[in-house]
Amino acid sequence: MLTKGDAAEQRRKVEVSRLAHHFRDVRIVPEKNVGTYQELVRTYALAPSATWMIGNSPKSDILPAREAGLNAVFIPNDNTWVLEHGVLDPADEKVLRLDRFAELLRHF
């Protein structure tokens, strides 16, 4: 799991979500960018073409993950901070667009 923001606040959110046990590791970073995703690929010896970023932020989740060669799932959220918005290429077949988180079960 990769999340960004204040480390204490993000640790609290991860703890409350009870999702951590589904992941090999939980990484909290101050910013997510192409370098962040490339470092994860190197650290965990991931195959970018078989790795997925799931998020609601085009700016921090989808666009840099795609630039690093990862696949992405975009799940929009009406409460996403305006500075996290961005334009996604509608022709990018490596971005799966879903309306709700629960739809992931149909794809993975």
C-alpha positions, -999 to +999 in steps of 0.1 A: +000+000+000+012+034-009-002+066+006+009+101+009+006+128+036+014+134+072+028+101+085+009+100+118-024+109+102-019+083+074-009+056+099-041+063+118-062+060+087-045+027+077-051+014+112-088+024+112-093+009+077-080-025+088-065-030+053-028-033+061-029-071+065-038-073+027-004-058+018+032-068+020+041-033+032+026+001+039+046+030+026+037+066+036+055+092+015+053+130+015+045+131-023+038+105-049+055+110-082+071+090-110+103+085-089+082+071-060+066+045-082+100+036-099+115+032-065+087+008-055+092-012-087+130-016-079+126-022-042+100-050-046+112-063-080+078-057-094+069-061-131+054-028-140+031-044-166+016-066-138+014-039-111-016-018-105-021+016-087-056+021-075-066+056-066-088+087-069-062+113-077-052+117-113-022+139-102-007+117-075-021+082-083-029+076-119-006+099-140+027+092-123+020+055-120+013+054-158+044+073-165+063+047-145+048+020-167+023+007-142-014+000-148-039+020-129-075+019-117-091+053-114-121+055-090-133+091-089-144+107-056-164+139-054-143+149-024-109+147-041-090+179-034-090+202-065-051+202-066-052+165-071-073+167-103-057+161-137-067+151-172-066+114-180-061+102-216-095+085-225-076+063-250-052+049-224-063+013-222-040+007-192-063+028-170-094+010-158-121+034-148-146+023-121-174+041-104-171+024-070-144+006-050-165-026-048-163-029-086-127-041-081-140-075-072-153-079-108-118-073-122-093-088-098 
